[in-house]
Amino acid sequence: MLATLDLDATFDRVQAADAEVVQEPVRQPYGVRDCAFRDPAGNLIRIRELRSDID
């Protein structure tokens, strides 16, 4: 799990690098906003947005 202050910008940058998108940015029912990619080795990489109202 990775974290960023700007999930949309990070998502756009990783997607532009031709990473396999597993999940576009979305707010989960438990409050976290995140996205997911698969790296070339097949590992799932999740990136969450750091937000002061939920952290």
N, C-alpha and C positions, 0 to 999 in steps of 0.2 A: 504494500500500500504506500503510495506516494501522496504528497499534499502540495497544493498551490494556492496562492491568493486569488488568481484569475483562472478559473477552470475553463472558461470558453476560449481564452487565448491559448492556453496550454493544449486543449483539445485540438484546436485548429492547427497548431504547430506540429503536433505528433501525427495528426491525420495527413498533413501535407508531406510528411516523410514516408508516406505509403505504409504506415502501420495498419494492421488488420483491426478495424473497429469492431468491438464486441457489443459495446453499449455507449450510445451518445450521452451527453450530460443530462442527468435527470435527478430530481429531488426524490430520495427514497422515503418510504413511509415513516421511517424512524428519524427523519430530519436531515440526514447527510445528503449533500449534493455531490454526485460522483459520476465517473465514466470508466470505461474499461477498454483495454486493447490486448491483443495477443502479440507477443514478440516473435522473432523468427524461429526461436527454439520451441515455441508453443506454450510458453508460460503466460499466464494471465496477469496483466498489470492493471491495477485499479488506481485511479487518481481522484482524490477527494478535494473539495474546496474548503479552505480554512475560512471560517466565518465566526466572528465574535459573538453572534447571537445564538450559536449552537455549540460552541466549543467551551 
